[in-house]
Amino acid sequence: MDPSFLVLQALSGLASAASLFVIASGLTLVFGVTRIVNFAHGSFTMLGAYLAVSLVPRLLDLSYTPASFFLGVLLAALLVGLIGVAVEMLLLRRLYRVPELFQLLATFGVVLIVEDLVLAIWGPVDLAGPRAPSLRHGVEILGQRFPAYDLVLIGIGPALLGLLWLLMHRTRFGILIRAATQDRDMVGALGVNQARLFTLTLFLGAALAGLGGALQIPRVPANGHMDLAVITDAFVVTVIGGMGSVPGAFLAALLIGELQAFGILLLPKATLVLVFALMAVVLVVKPWGLLGRPEIAASGRLPEGILHLRPFRPAEAALTGLAVAALLAVPLVGDAYLVKVATEILVFALAAFSLQFLVGVGGLVSFGHAAYFGLGAYAAGLLVTGPLRAPMELALLAAPLAGALGAALFGFFIVRLSGIYLAMLTLAFAQIVYAIGFQWVEVTGGDNGLVGVWPSAWAAGRTTYFYLVAAATLACIAALRRIVFAPFGYGLRAARDSATRAEAIGLDTRTHRWLAFTLAGGAAGLAGGLYAFQKGSIDPTLAAIPTSIDFLVMVLVGGIRTLMGPLVGAGFFHALKDAVMPLAAYWRLLLGLAIIATVLALPHGLAGAADLLRRRRRPVPAEARA
């Protein structure tokens, strides 16, 4: 291969790395100080691109110079910083002490809101930005032409690293950031105004995200989908470098930039897999990242466990029986569309319950549960549509097996970590599954997916398939619930509440967690297989981040501190999406507001709030009053 071509490819990787570092440095600073898992960081990047597309041409009309171009870029970044301050004051300030799961969901609500606001203001068409004056040409390097603007980007990366180093080591604000990164409680105990520190940090982090987006307009058009793509790469860089470490983010950005630049030459069909495989390897070998600190890796806050775990009382058992009977009567009283919606609710209820088995019972926060859902769907679909032409019955047996095997493989590495790094490793493995589904076109069909995944003739009727799904879902949920009350379930909850004490009495906590991952993955795989036959087709979005977020929202809406709450959450959330999406032009805005309202107003969810209300109304025994 021509050496000059390799040099240019390396330079292209450096330009991408510089852009990625600008964005990821803001995410790193925000997490280091606030411990907020800010999923909305990608939205700030997108806003920076759109604001730059609007501001820069107006400034260039006044004075067509590079100074005008970069002034517009800086103005866009400052405006995004102010938007970040507003988000911090209105929302994030209320989330600093809650588990990462709630933070992720609340900031994902912001993502949905921003997506619809961008759609309303700028429209659905991609907007290309102007090229920088005097930087429109190419520079000849070893006989090859390379964009002059990319050379400027390569210089911006190290320059920003130097400025951040000066900020962190030569200013009071920077010293406070470093101190808060190490121990923010001690910073508060010393009298530092934490609210002001967090607000300024959010301003800086959002401004850096906006700067990264604004700098991209000569290279990439501003579009309404760049937020999720950007946040995924930013998370990878932040986690590989070490949460809270700016130099680590710089080093990780270089690795990712060059890996993408040369990976597309050597393994063009595995570029996405390589990035997330690198993230997984780094976390397994060094759980706190390349330049991170172990104390930050262990600083994650787990969600509170199940509030009250006990068998059903007679009245509750009767009420549950009535609910099941009403569900089974849907085909008798509803039309075909209602039966379809009810079938999907059953499938998602199983997926959400399997996630609750991990989060609520096991204390294992998974940001990538859709991986096992997708594995089950693809296993079933490939058996039915592939050379074997297997029947539906065999495919539905293979679906939970594929989900369980994938969860067992991934869980072997995942359970070695804790806190936010455990959650991020689940995200990495889920993205590997998504990347394989997206890029292995010959087998999976790529983004076109697989079609023709239909049930056997005896189950082809909508009503018959509904009862098949109901039987499989209810049986699996009953089995998982029985496991919760078995000795294994008690050991799993002991490991959740205090791993040290559990190990002291002889429990193998790591094995318990690994088996929990395997069981939950099997249940999610079964849900994926059932969904594949319900929909008739499969595509990589079944394993994508939004699907994992949907499952987390179902758990939250139902109640993370109740065992059966996710079933309520799945029904409510899916019915809400089904009712809102066809009727509202800006359904993401409404859905995002609903998610944020649930996080702030109903942290215990619908079922959890009802349970707490019932307990408060229960009369206090006389001996307790005495």
CORWO-V906740 format. One record per helix or strand of 2 or more residues. SS is the DSSP state (H for helix, E for strand). FROM is the first residue (numbers start at 1). TO is the last residue. If there is no record, write none. Layout:
# CORWO-V906740
SS | FROM | TO
SS | FROM | TO
This chain:
# CORWO-V906740
H | 3 | 34
H | 41 | 62
H | 66 | 90
H | 92 | 94
H | 100 | 122
E | 138 | 141
E | 144 | 147
H | 148 | 170
H | 172 | 189
H | 194 | 214
H | 226 | 241
H | 246 | 266
H | 271 | 285
H | 294 | 297
H | 314 | 328
H | 330 | 333
H | 336 | 361
H | 370 | 385
H | 392 | 414
H | 419 | 439
H | 441 | 444
H | 446 | 448
E | 450 | 451
H | 457 | 459
H | 462 | 484
H | 487 | 497
H | 499 | 504
H | 509 | 535
E | 537 | 538
H | 540 | 543
H | 545 | 558
H | 565 | 581
H | 587 | 601
H | 605 | 617
H | 622 | 625
